[in-house]
Amino acid sequence: MVIDTLKEIIADAMGSRLKIDVSEIKEDTEFIADLHADSVDIATIICEIEDEFNIEIEDEQLEGIETVGDVAERIEELI
């Protein structure tokens, strides 16, 4: 399932810095407000997503994305 894989990617990408467990990441978790992600974190997560799902995400496709659920929906549109 896309959301479960996405949660693991986020936890792996940010977990060492923020001590995040996969169980703490929900669909309504916001990247900036809740995870305190910076541009490097977000770029790392996007690269991991692209590799995992064998897709390419354009910058304009990321506009308006704030939550983990938003990203999951976008991934599902692309795969």
PyMOL Python script that loads the backbone (N, CA, C, O; Angstrom):
from pymol import cmd

cmd.read_pdbstr("""\
ATOM      1  N   MET A   1       0.846  -1.176   0.000  1.00  0.00           N
ATOM      2  CA  MET A   1       0.000   0.000   0.000  1.00  0.00           C
ATOM      3  C   MET A   1       0.896   1.246   0.000  1.00  0.00           C
ATOM      4  O   MET A   1       1.905   1.293   0.703  1.00  0.00           O
ATOM      5  N   VAL A   2       0.523   2.232  -0.781  1.00  0.00           N
ATOM      6  CA  VAL A   2       1.321   3.434  -0.966  1.00  0.00           C
ATOM      7  C   VAL A   2       1.581   4.158   0.353  1.00  0.00           C
ATOM      8  O   VAL A   2       2.717   4.543   0.632  1.00  0.00           O
ATOM      9  N   ILE A   3       0.559   4.343   1.152  1.00  0.00           N
ATOM     10  CA  ILE A   3       0.719   5.134   2.381  1.00  0.00           C
ATOM     11  C   ILE A   3       1.694   4.468   3.343  1.00  0.00           C
ATOM     12  O   ILE A   3       2.487   5.158   3.983  1.00  0.00           O
ATOM     13  N   ASP A   4       1.653   3.155   3.459  1.00  0.00           N
ATOM     14  CA  ASP A   4       2.567   2.454   4.368  1.00  0.00           C
ATOM     15  C   ASP A   4       4.016   2.578   3.904  1.00  0.00           C
ATOM     16  O   ASP A   4       4.912   2.815   4.714  1.00  0.00           O
ATOM     17  N   THR A   5       4.243   2.418   2.616  1.00  0.00           N
ATOM     18  CA  THR A   5       5.587   2.574   2.064  1.00  0.00           C
ATOM     19  C   THR A   5       6.071   4.000   2.247  1.00  0.00           C
ATOM     20  O   THR A   5       7.230   4.228   2.595  1.00  0.00           O
ATOM     21  N   LEU A   6       5.188   4.958   2.013  1.00  0.00           N
ATOM     22  CA  LEU A   6       5.528   6.368   2.175  1.00  0.00           C
ATOM     23  C   LEU A   6       5.922   6.679   3.616  1.00  0.00           C
ATOM     24  O   LEU A   6       6.893   7.399   3.849  1.00  0.00           O
ATOM     25  N   LYS A   7       5.190   6.153   4.571  1.00  0.00           N
ATOM     26  CA  LYS A   7       5.519   6.363   5.983  1.00  0.00           C
ATOM     27  C   LYS A   7       6.905   5.828   6.307  1.00  0.00           C
ATOM     28  O   LYS A   7       7.666   6.465   7.036  1.00  0.00           O
ATOM     29  N   GLU A   8       7.233   4.670   5.772  1.00  0.00           N
ATOM     30  CA  GLU A   8       8.557   4.092   6.010  1.00  0.00           C
ATOM     31  C   GLU A   8       9.656   4.954   5.404  1.00  0.00           C
ATOM     32  O   GLU A   8      10.702   5.158   6.021  1.00  0.00           O
ATOM     33  N   ILE A   9       9.420   5.460   4.196  1.00  0.00           N
ATOM     34  CA  ILE A   9      10.400   6.335   3.542  1.00  0.00           C
ATOM     35  C   ILE A   9      10.635   7.586   4.387  1.00  0.00           C
ATOM     36  O   ILE A   9      11.778   7.994   4.591  1.00  0.00           O
ATOM     37  N   ILE A  10       9.566   8.188   4.873  1.00  0.00           N
ATOM     38  CA  ILE A  10       9.685   9.398   5.688  1.00  0.00           C
ATOM     39  C   ILE A  10      10.423   9.098   6.989  1.00  0.00           C
ATOM     40  O   ILE A  10      11.324   9.837   7.384  1.00  0.00           O
ATOM     41  N   ALA A  11      10.042   8.030   7.638  1.00  0.00           N
ATOM     42  CA  ALA A  11      10.699   7.662   8.898  1.00  0.00           C
ATOM     43  C   ALA A  11      12.186   7.385   8.674  1.00  0.00           C
ATOM     44  O   ALA A  11      13.018   7.780   9.490  1.00  0.00           O
ATOM     45  N   ASP A  12      12.523   6.711   7.577  1.00  0.00           N
ATOM     46  CA  ASP A  12      13.926   6.434   7.278  1.00  0.00           C
ATOM     47  C   ASP A  12      14.689   7.720   6.968  1.00  0.00           C
ATOM     48  O   ASP A  12      15.812   7.914   7.433  1.00  0.00           O
ATOM     49  N   ALA A  13      14.063   8.602   6.174  1.00  0.00           N
ATOM     50  CA  ALA A  13      14.735   9.830   5.762  1.00  0.00           C
ATOM     51  C   ALA A  13      14.916  10.811   6.912  1.00  0.00           C
ATOM     52  O   ALA A  13      15.924  11.514   6.970  1.00  0.00           O
ATOM     53  N   MET A  14      13.959  10.865   7.820  1.00  0.00           N
ATOM     54  CA  MET A  14      13.992  11.871   8.871  1.00  0.00           C
ATOM     55  C   MET A  14      14.186  11.286  10.263  1.00  0.00           C
ATOM     56  O   MET A  14      14.491  12.008  11.212  1.00  0.00           O
ATOM     57  N   GLY A  15      14.011   9.999  10.377  1.00  0.00           N
ATOM     58  CA  GLY A  15      14.031   9.356  11.680  1.00  0.00           C
ATOM     59  C   GLY A  15      15.300   9.545  12.472  1.00  0.00           C
ATOM     60  O   GLY A  15      15.244   9.761  13.683  1.00  0.00           O
ATOM     61  N   SER A  16      16.440   9.470  11.823  1.00  0.00           N
ATOM     62  CA  SER A  16      17.701   9.599  12.559  1.00  0.00           C
ATOM     63  C   SER A  16      17.884  11.003  13.121  1.00  0.00           C
ATOM     64  O   SER A  16      18.485  11.179  14.181  1.00  0.00           O
ATOM     65  N   ARG A  17      17.369  11.994  12.415  1.00  0.00           N
ATOM     66  CA  ARG A  17      17.512  13.370  12.868  1.00  0.00           C
ATOM     67  C   ARG A  17      16.444  13.736  13.899  1.00  0.00           C
ATOM     68  O   ARG A  17      16.713  14.458  14.859  1.00  0.00           O
ATOM     69  N   LEU A  18      15.241  13.232  13.688  1.00  0.00           N
ATOM     70  CA  LEU A  18      14.134  13.637  14.546  1.00  0.00           C
ATOM     71  C   LEU A  18      13.630  12.532  15.462  1.00  0.00           C
ATOM     72  O   LEU A  18      12.702  12.750  16.242  1.00  0.00           O
ATOM     73  N   LYS A  19      14.219  11.375  15.379  1.00  0.00           N
ATOM     74  CA  LYS A  19      13.774  10.239  16.208  1.00  0.00           C
ATOM     75  C   LYS A  19      12.292   9.937  15.975  1.00  0.00           C
ATOM     76  O   LYS A  19      11.512   9.817  16.919  1.00  0.00           O
ATOM     77  N   ILE A  20      11.927   9.818  14.707  1.00  0.00           N
ATOM     78  CA  ILE A  20      10.540   9.562  14.340  1.00  0.00           C
ATOM     79  C   ILE A  20      10.340   8.072  14.120  1.00  0.00           C
ATOM     80  O   ILE A  20      11.145   7.416  13.460  1.00  0.00           O
ATOM     81  N   ASP A  21       9.265   7.551  14.675  1.00  0.00           N
ATOM     82  CA  ASP A  21       8.870   6.168  14.477  1.00  0.00           C
ATOM     83  C   ASP A  21       7.742   6.143  13.443  1.00  0.00           C
ATOM     84  O   ASP A  21       6.933   7.068  13.381  1.00  0.00           O
ATOM     85  N   VAL A  22       7.693   5.097  12.641  1.00  0.00           N
ATOM     86  CA  VAL A  22       6.668   4.993  11.600  1.00  0.00           C
ATOM     87  C   VAL A  22       5.266   5.140  12.190  1.00  0.00           C
ATOM     88  O   VAL A  22       4.390   5.735  11.561  1.00  0.00           O
ATOM     89  N   SER A  23       5.050   4.613  13.370  1.00  0.00           N
ATOM     90  CA  SER A  23       3.724   4.666  13.984  1.00  0.00           C
ATOM     91  C   SER A  23       3.282   6.092  14.323  1.00  0.00           C
ATOM     92  O   SER A  23       2.092   6.342  14.515  1.00  0.00           O
ATOM     93  N   GLU A  24       4.218   7.010  14.396  1.00  0.00           N
ATOM     94  CA  GLU A  24       3.897   8.404  14.695  1.00  0.00           C
ATOM     95  C   GLU A  24       3.458   9.189  13.463  1.00  0.00           C
ATOM     96  O   GLU A  24       2.924  10.291  13.591  1.00  0.00           O
ATOM     97  N   ILE A  25       3.674   8.639  12.284  1.00  0.00           N
ATOM     98  CA  ILE A  25       3.348   9.330  11.039  1.00  0.00           C
ATOM     99  C   ILE A  25       1.954   8.915  10.592  1.00  0.00           C
ATOM    100  O   ILE A  25       1.680   7.732  10.388  1.00  0.00           O
ATOM    101  N   LYS A  26       1.089   9.889  10.446  1.00  0.00           N
ATOM    102  CA  LYS A  26      -0.302   9.668  10.032  1.00  0.00           C
ATOM    103  C   LYS A  26      -0.539  10.382   8.703  1.00  0.00           C
ATOM    104  O   LYS A  26       0.295  11.168   8.253  1.00  0.00           O
ATOM    105  N   GLU A  27      -1.680  10.102   8.082  1.00  0.00           N
ATOM    106  CA  GLU A  27      -1.991  10.749   6.807  1.00  0.00           C
ATOM    107  C   GLU A  27      -2.099  12.261   6.941  1.00  0.00           C
ATOM    108  O   GLU A  27      -1.799  12.986   5.992  1.00  0.00           O
ATOM    109  N   ASP A  28      -2.522  12.749   8.105  1.00  0.00           N
ATOM    110  CA  ASP A  28      -2.682  14.195   8.281  1.00  0.00           C
ATOM    111  C   ASP A  28      -1.432  14.862   8.867  1.00  0.00           C
ATOM    112  O   ASP A  28      -1.454  16.045   9.207  1.00  0.00           O
ATOM    113  N   THR A  29      -0.345  14.092   8.981  1.00  0.00           N
ATOM    114  CA  THR A  29       0.914  14.652   9.468  1.00  0.00           C
ATOM    115  C   THR A  29       1.456  15.642   8.435  1.00  0.00           C
ATOM    116  O   THR A  29       1.604  15.310   7.259  1.00  0.00           O
ATOM    117  N   GLU A  30       1.746  16.856   8.889  1.00  0.00           N
ATOM    118  CA  GLU A  30       2.279  17.892   8.002  1.00  0.00           C
ATOM    119  C   GLU A  30       3.801  17.865   8.038  1.00  0.00           C
ATOM    120  O   GLU A  30       4.413  17.736   9.098  1.00  0.00           O
ATOM    121  N   PHE A  31       4.395  17.988   6.862  1.00  0.00           N
ATOM    122  CA  PHE A  31       5.849  17.917   6.752  1.00  0.00           C
ATOM    123  C   PHE A  31       6.544  19.032   7.523  1.00  0.00           C
ATOM    124  O   PHE A  31       7.508  18.778   8.247  1.00  0.00           O
ATOM    125  N   ILE A  32       6.071  20.246   7.377  1.00  0.00           N
ATOM    126  CA  ILE A  32       6.751  21.375   8.009  1.00  0.00           C
ATOM    127  C   ILE A  32       6.279  21.571   9.448  1.00  0.00           C
ATOM    128  O   ILE A  32       7.106  21.657  10.356  1.00  0.00           O
ATOM    129  N   ALA A  33       4.983  21.641   9.671  1.00  0.00           N
ATOM    130  CA  ALA A  33       4.459  21.919  11.009  1.00  0.00           C
ATOM    131  C   ALA A  33       4.712  20.787  11.997  1.00  0.00           C
ATOM    132  O   ALA A  33       5.096  21.040  13.139  1.00  0.00           O
ATOM    133  N   ASP A  34       4.502  19.545  11.574  1.00  0.00           N
ATOM    134  CA  ASP A  34       4.616  18.413  12.493  1.00  0.00           C
ATOM    135  C   ASP A  34       5.995  17.759  12.495  1.00  0.00           C
ATOM    136  O   ASP A  34       6.521  17.401  13.549  1.00  0.00           O
ATOM    137  N   LEU A  35       6.574  17.608  11.304  1.00  0.00           N
ATOM    138  CA  LEU A  35       7.866  16.918  11.205  1.00  0.00           C
ATOM    139  C   LEU A  35       9.046  17.881  11.206  1.00  0.00           C
ATOM    140  O   LEU A  35      10.199  17.464  11.317  1.00  0.00           O
ATOM    141  N   HIS A  36       8.751  19.166  11.081  1.00  0.00           N
ATOM    142  CA  HIS A  36       9.792  20.199  11.036  1.00  0.00           C
ATOM    143  C   HIS A  36      10.800  19.919   9.920  1.00  0.00           C
ATOM    144  O   HIS A  36      12.004  20.115  10.084  1.00  0.00           O
ATOM    145  N   ALA A  37      10.279  19.456   8.788  1.00  0.00           N
ATOM    146  CA  ALA A  37      11.120  19.143   7.636  1.00  0.00           C
ATOM    147  C   ALA A  37      11.617  20.429   6.997  1.00  0.00           C
ATOM    148  O   ALA A  37      10.885  21.412   6.879  1.00  0.00           O
ATOM    149  N   ASP A  38      12.869  20.399   6.592  1.00  0.00           N
ATOM    150  CA  ASP A  38      13.419  21.527   5.845  1.00  0.00           C
ATOM    151  C   ASP A  38      13.545  21.116   4.383  1.00  0.00           C
ATOM    152  O   ASP A  38      13.158  20.008   4.013  1.00  0.00           O
ATOM    153  N   SER A  39      14.080  21.999   3.559  1.00  0.00           N
ATOM    154  CA  SER A  39      14.149  21.722   2.123  1.00  0.00           C
ATOM    155  C   SER A  39      15.021  20.512   1.809  1.00  0.00           C
ATOM    156  O   SER A  39      14.741  19.785   0.856  1.00  0.00           O
ATOM    157  N   VAL A  40      16.057  20.286   2.582  1.00  0.00           N
ATOM    158  CA  VAL A  40      16.914  19.123   2.365  1.00  0.00           C
ATOM    159  C   VAL A  40      16.155  17.841   2.707  1.00  0.00           C
ATOM    160  O   VAL A  40      16.244  16.853   1.978  1.00  0.00           O
ATOM    161  N   ASP A  41      15.415  17.856   3.806  1.00  0.00           N
ATOM    162  CA  ASP A  41      14.607  16.697   4.184  1.00  0.00           C
ATOM    163  C   ASP A  41      13.599  16.373   3.086  1.00  0.00           C
ATOM    164  O   ASP A  41      13.448  15.217   2.691  1.00  0.00           O
ATOM    165  N   ILE A  42      12.928  17.381   2.609  1.00  0.00           N
ATOM    166  CA  ILE A  42      11.902  17.178   1.590  1.00  0.00           C
ATOM    167  C   ILE A  42      12.527  16.662   0.294  1.00  0.00           C
ATOM    168  O   ILE A  42      11.972  15.764  -0.340  1.00  0.00           O
ATOM    169  N   ALA A  43      13.660  17.209  -0.103  1.00  0.00           N
ATOM    170  CA  ALA A  43      14.342  16.732  -1.310  1.00  0.00           C
ATOM    171  C   ALA A  43      14.751  15.269  -1.154  1.00  0.00           C
ATOM    172  O   ALA A  43      14.617  14.485  -2.093  1.00  0.00           O
ATOM    173  N   THR A  44      15.243  14.903   0.014  1.00  0.00           N
ATOM    174  CA  THR A  44      15.633  13.519   0.276  1.00  0.00           C
ATOM    175  C   THR A  44      14.429  12.596   0.181  1.00  0.00           C
ATOM    176  O   THR A  44      14.506  11.529  -0.428  1.00  0.00           O
ATOM    177  N   ILE A  45      13.323  13.001   0.778  1.00  0.00           N
ATOM    178  CA  ILE A  45      12.104  12.201   0.747  1.00  0.00           C
ATOM    179  C   ILE A  45      11.610  12.034  -0.688  1.00  0.00           C
ATOM    180  O   ILE A  45      11.232  10.933  -1.087  1.00  0.00           O
ATOM    181  N   ILE A  46      11.611  13.112  -1.463  1.00  0.00           N
ATOM    182  CA  ILE A  46      11.151  13.049  -2.854  1.00  0.00           C
ATOM    183  C   ILE A  46      12.033  12.100  -3.663  1.00  0.00           C
ATOM    184  O   ILE A  46      11.518  11.299  -4.443  1.00  0.00           O
ATOM    185  N   CYS A  47      13.335  12.174  -3.492  1.00  0.00           N
ATOM    186  CA  CYS A  47      14.248  11.266  -4.207  1.00  0.00           C
ATOM    187  C   CYS A  47      13.981   9.813  -3.849  1.00  0.00           C
ATOM    188  O   CYS A  47      13.980   8.942  -4.718  1.00  0.00           O
ATOM    189  N   GLU A  48      13.757   9.557  -2.568  1.00  0.00           N
ATOM    190  CA  GLU A  48      13.458   8.188  -2.120  1.00  0.00           C
ATOM    191  C   GLU A  48      12.135   7.701  -2.704  1.00  0.00           C
ATOM    192  O   GLU A  48      12.022   6.544  -3.107  1.00  0.00           O
ATOM    193  N   ILE A  49      11.145   8.574  -2.748  1.00  0.00           N
ATOM    194  CA  ILE A  49       9.840   8.223  -3.331  1.00  0.00           C
ATOM    195  C   ILE A  49      10.002   7.883  -4.807  1.00  0.00           C
ATOM    196  O   ILE A  49       9.481   6.874  -5.283  1.00  0.00           O
ATOM    197  N   GLU A  50      10.726   8.731  -5.524  1.00  0.00           N
ATOM    198  CA  GLU A  50      10.935   8.491  -6.952  1.00  0.00           C
ATOM    199  C   GLU A  50      11.619   7.155  -7.188  1.00  0.00           C
ATOM    200  O   GLU A  50      11.237   6.413  -8.094  1.00  0.00           O
ATOM    201  N   ASP A  51      12.620   6.844  -6.389  1.00  0.00           N
ATOM    202  CA  ASP A  51      13.328   5.570  -6.527  1.00  0.00           C
ATOM    203  C   ASP A  51      12.422   4.391  -6.185  1.00  0.00           C
ATOM    204  O   ASP A  51      12.385   3.403  -6.918  1.00  0.00           O
ATOM    205  N   GLU A  52      11.706   4.488  -5.093  1.00  0.00           N
ATOM    206  CA  GLU A  52      10.866   3.387  -4.613  1.00  0.00           C
ATOM    207  C   GLU A  52       9.740   3.051  -5.594  1.00  0.00           C
ATOM    208  O   GLU A  52       9.462   1.881  -5.854  1.00  0.00           O
ATOM    209  N   PHE A  53       9.095   4.091  -6.135  1.00  0.00           N
ATOM    210  CA  PHE A  53       7.936   3.879  -6.998  1.00  0.00           C
ATOM    211  C   PHE A  53       8.266   3.992  -8.483  1.00  0.00           C
ATOM    212  O   PHE A  53       7.377   3.879  -9.326  1.00  0.00           O
ATOM    213  N   ASN A  54       9.540   4.216  -8.806  1.00  0.00           N
ATOM    214  CA  ASN A  54       9.996   4.329 -10.189  1.00  0.00           C
ATOM    215  C   ASN A  54       9.166   5.371 -10.954  1.00  0.00           C
ATOM    216  O   ASN A  54       8.640   5.106 -12.035  1.00  0.00           O
ATOM    217  N   ILE A  55       9.070   6.558 -10.356  1.00  0.00           N
ATOM    218  CA  ILE A  55       8.344   7.666 -10.958  1.00  0.00           C
ATOM    219  C   ILE A  55       9.222   8.909 -10.920  1.00  0.00           C
ATOM    220  O   ILE A  55      10.246   8.943 -10.238  1.00  0.00           O
ATOM    221  N   GLU A  56       8.807   9.922 -11.659  1.00  0.00           N
ATOM    222  CA  GLU A  56       9.479  11.216 -11.602  1.00  0.00           C
ATOM    223  C   GLU A  56       8.449  12.259 -11.207  1.00  0.00           C
ATOM    224  O   GLU A  56       7.394  12.377 -11.831  1.00  0.00           O
ATOM    225  N   ILE A  57       8.764  13.007 -10.171  1.00  0.00           N
ATOM    226  CA  ILE A  57       7.844  14.014  -9.669  1.00  0.00           C
ATOM    227  C   ILE A  57       8.389  15.387 -10.045  1.00  0.00           C
ATOM    228  O   ILE A  57       9.485  15.770  -9.636  1.00  0.00           O
ATOM    229  N   GLU A  58       7.614  16.110 -10.821  1.00  0.00           N
ATOM    230  CA  GLU A  58       7.992  17.456 -11.240  1.00  0.00           C
ATOM    231  C   GLU A  58       7.692  18.453 -10.121  1.00  0.00           C
ATOM    232  O   GLU A  58       6.802  18.222  -9.302  1.00  0.00           O
ATOM    233  N   ASP A  59       8.423  19.545 -10.088  1.00  0.00           N
ATOM    234  CA  ASP A  59       8.239  20.554  -9.043  1.00  0.00           C
ATOM    235  C   ASP A  59       6.798  21.050  -8.956  1.00  0.00           C
ATOM    236  O   ASP A  59       6.258  21.217  -7.862  1.00  0.00           O
ATOM    237  N   GLU A  60       6.180  21.282 -10.107  1.00  0.00           N
ATOM    238  CA  GLU A  60       4.816  21.802 -10.089  1.00  0.00           C
ATOM    239  C   GLU A  60       3.816  20.786  -9.529  1.00  0.00           C
ATOM    240  O   GLU A  60       2.739  21.171  -9.072  1.00  0.00           O
ATOM    241  N   GLN A  61       4.158  19.502  -9.559  1.00  0.00           N
ATOM    242  CA  GLN A  61       3.291  18.467  -8.988  1.00  0.00           C
ATOM    243  C   GLN A  61       3.330  18.484  -7.459  1.00  0.00           C
ATOM    244  O   GLN A  61       2.490  17.859  -6.812  1.00  0.00           O
ATOM    245  N   LEU A  62       4.283  19.182  -6.889  1.00  0.00           N
ATOM    246  CA  LEU A  62       4.423  19.252  -5.434  1.00  0.00           C
ATOM    247  C   LEU A  62       3.698  20.456  -4.832  1.00  0.00           C
ATOM    248  O   LEU A  62       3.587  20.571  -3.611  1.00  0.00           O
ATOM    249  N   GLU A  63       3.209  21.343  -5.684  1.00  0.00           N
ATOM    250  CA  GLU A  63       2.518  22.535  -5.191  1.00  0.00           C
ATOM    251  C   GLU A  63       1.265  22.140  -4.418  1.00  0.00           C
ATOM    252  O   GLU A  63       0.492  21.287  -4.855  1.00  0.00           O
ATOM    253  N   GLY A  64       1.079  22.763  -3.282  1.00  0.00           N
ATOM    254  CA  GLY A  64      -0.097  22.524  -2.471  1.00  0.00           C
ATOM    255  C   GLY A  64      -0.021  21.297  -1.580  1.00  0.00           C
ATOM    256  O   GLY A  64      -0.961  21.010  -0.839  1.00  0.00           O
ATOM    257  N   ILE A  65       1.078  20.575  -1.641  1.00  0.00           N
ATOM    258  CA  ILE A  65       1.229  19.385  -0.808  1.00  0.00           C
ATOM    259  C   ILE A  65       1.739  19.800   0.564  1.00  0.00           C
ATOM    260  O   ILE A  65       2.776  20.450   0.689  1.00  0.00           O
ATOM    261  N   GLU A  66       0.993  19.413   1.587  1.00  0.00           N
ATOM    262  CA  GLU A  66       1.385  19.744   2.952  1.00  0.00           C
ATOM    263  C   GLU A  66       1.464  18.526   3.854  1.00  0.00           C
ATOM    264  O   GLU A  66       2.250  18.500   4.802  1.00  0.00           O
ATOM    265  N   THR A  67       0.647  17.509   3.562  1.00  0.00           N
ATOM    266  CA  THR A  67       0.576  16.353   4.453  1.00  0.00           C
ATOM    267  C   THR A  67       1.065  15.072   3.774  1.00  0.00           C
ATOM    268  O   THR A  67       1.230  15.014   2.555  1.00  0.00           O
ATOM    269  N   VAL A  68       1.286  14.066   4.590  1.00  0.00           N
ATOM    270  CA  VAL A  68       1.680  12.753   4.089  1.00  0.00           C
ATOM    271  C   VAL A  68       0.580  12.202   3.175  1.00  0.00           C
ATOM    272  O   VAL A  68       0.876  11.591   2.148  1.00  0.00           O
ATOM    273  N   GLY A  69      -0.671  12.415   3.542  1.00  0.00           N
ATOM    274  CA  GLY A  69      -1.783  11.966   2.717  1.00  0.00           C
ATOM    275  C   GLY A  69      -1.806  12.634   1.354  1.00  0.00           C
ATOM    276  O   GLY A  69      -2.148  12.003   0.354  1.00  0.00           O
ATOM    277  N   ASP A  70      -1.438  13.927   1.312  1.00  0.00           N
ATOM    278  CA  ASP A  70      -1.355  14.642   0.034  1.00  0.00           C
ATOM    279  C   ASP A  70      -0.344  13.974  -0.894  1.00  0.00           C
ATOM    280  O   ASP A  70      -0.593  13.803  -2.087  1.00  0.00           O
ATOM    281  N   VAL A  71       0.797  13.601  -0.326  1.00  0.00           N
ATOM    282  CA  VAL A  71       1.841  12.959  -1.131  1.00  0.00           C
ATOM    283  C   VAL A  71       1.368  11.587  -1.606  1.00  0.00           C
ATOM    284  O   VAL A  71       1.587  11.218  -2.759  1.00  0.00           O
ATOM    285  N   ALA A  72       0.726  10.839  -0.725  1.00  0.00           N
ATOM    286  CA  ALA A  72       0.222   9.515  -1.111  1.00  0.00           C
ATOM    287  C   ALA A  72      -0.755   9.612  -2.275  1.00  0.00           C
ATOM    288  O   ALA A  72      -0.701   8.805  -3.203  1.00  0.00           O
ATOM    289  N   GLU A  73      -1.646  10.598  -2.229  1.00  0.00           N
ATOM    290  CA  GLU A  73      -2.595  10.791  -3.320  1.00  0.00           C
ATOM    291  C   GLU A  73      -1.875  11.106  -4.629  1.00  0.00           C
ATOM    292  O   GLU A  73      -2.227  10.577  -5.684  1.00  0.00           O
ATOM    293  N   ARG A  74      -0.866  11.968  -4.552  1.00  0.00           N
ATOM    294  CA  ARG A  74      -0.113  12.336  -5.746  1.00  0.00           C
ATOM    295  C   ARG A  74       0.631  11.130  -6.330  1.00  0.00           C
ATOM    296  O   ARG A  74       0.673  10.953  -7.548  1.00  0.00           O
ATOM    297  N   ILE A  75       1.211  10.313  -5.466  1.00  0.00           N
ATOM    298  CA  ILE A  75       1.911   9.110  -5.915  1.00  0.00           C
ATOM    299  C   ILE A  75       0.929   8.174  -6.619  1.00  0.00           C
ATOM    300  O   ILE A  75       1.229   7.640  -7.687  1.00  0.00           O
ATOM    301  N   GLU A  76      -0.238   7.979  -6.017  1.00  0.00           N
ATOM    302  CA  GLU A  76      -1.225   7.092  -6.620  1.00  0.00           C
ATOM    303  C   GLU A  76      -1.664   7.582  -7.992  1.00  0.00           C
ATOM    304  O   GLU A  76      -1.979   6.774  -8.866  1.00  0.00           O
ATOM    305  N   GLU A  77      -1.689   8.899  -8.189  1.00  0.00           N
ATOM    306  CA  GLU A  77      -2.020   9.455  -9.501  1.00  0.00           C
ATOM    307  C   GLU A  77      -0.942   9.136 -10.529  1.00  0.00           C
ATOM    308  O   GLU A  77      -1.231   8.979 -11.715  1.00  0.00           O
ATOM    309  N   LEU A  78       0.305   9.041 -10.066  1.00  0.00           N
ATOM    310  CA  LEU A  78       1.440   8.862 -10.972  1.00  0.00           C
ATOM    311  C   LEU A  78       1.789   7.402 -11.268  1.00  0.00           C
ATOM    312  O   LEU A  78       2.499   7.108 -12.230  1.00  0.00           O
ATOM    313  N   ILE A  79       1.290   6.503 -10.442  1.00  0.00           N
ATOM    314  CA  ILE A  79       1.649   5.091 -10.695  1.00  0.00           C
ATOM    315  C   ILE A  79       0.512   4.327 -11.336  1.00  0.00           C
ATOM    316  O   ILE A  79       0.647   3.135 -11.614  1.00  0.00           O
TER     317      ILE A  79
END
""", "prot")
cmd.dss("prot")
cmd.show_as("cartoon", "prot")
cmd.util.cbc("prot")
cmd.orient("prot")
